[in-house]
Amino acid sequence: MVEANAESPVAFDERMREEAAAAGRAALDVSLQRFTHEQRDAFWNAIGLYYSARRHPGADEAAMQTTAALA
């Protein structure tokens, strides 16, 4: 018998990703509390530079999607 409220595999994967991301953000927030406000700002600025420089995993894919959208 199939349960009517069964979650689709896609929905399950998305929910798991969201839960893992939320847990990761919470752990990062706790870890960053030991640093000064200036150090936390420097950390987030470095993260922003890393992602804006397109050196992160998936950067090539995102650039190709942007190029395709403009074409």
C-alpha positions in Angstrom: 0.0 0.0 0.0 1.4 3.4 -1.0 1.1 6.2 1.6 -0.8 9.2 0.3 1.6 11.7 2.0 4.8 10.1 0.6 7.4 12.8 -0.2 8.8 12.7 -3.8 12.5 11.9 -4.0 13.1 15.4 -5.5 11.2 17.1 -2.6 13.1 14.9 -0.1 16.5 15.8 -1.6 15.6 19.5 -1.6 14.4 19.3 2.1 17.6 17.5 3.1 19.8 20.2 1.3 17.9 23.0 3.1 18.2 21.3 6.5 21.9 20.7 5.9 22.4 24.3 4.8 20.6 25.6 7.9 22.6 23.4 10.2 25.8 24.6 8.5 24.9 28.2 8.9 24.1 27.7 12.5 27.4 26.0 13.2 29.3 28.7 11.3 27.5 31.4 13.3 28.5 29.8 16.6 32.1 29.4 15.4 32.4 33.0 14.4 31.2 34.3 17.7 34.7 33.9 19.2 36.0 36.5 16.7 35.7 40.2 16.9 33.3 42.1 14.8 36.1 43.3 12.5 37.4 39.7 12.1 33.9 38.5 11.2 33.6 41.3 8.6 36.9 40.3 7.1 35.8 36.7 6.9 32.6 37.6 5.1 34.4 40.0 2.8 36.8 37.2 1.9 33.9 34.9 1.1 32.3 37.6 -1.1 35.5 38.1 -3.0 35.9 34.4 -3.5 32.5 34.0 -5.0 32.6 37.1 -7.0 36.0 36.1 -8.5 34.3 33.0 -9.9 36.9 30.6 -8.4 34.3 28.6 -6.5 33.0 25.2 -7.4 30.3 25.6 -10.1 31.5 29.0 -11.2 32.0 27.8 -14.8 28.5 26.4 -14.9 27.0 29.6 -13.6 28.9 31.6 -16.1 27.7 29.4 -19.0 24.1 29.8 -17.8 24.4 33.5 -17.7 25.9 33.5 -21.2 23.2 31.3 -22.5 20.5 33.5 -20.9 22.0 36.6 -22.6 22.1 34.9 -26.0 
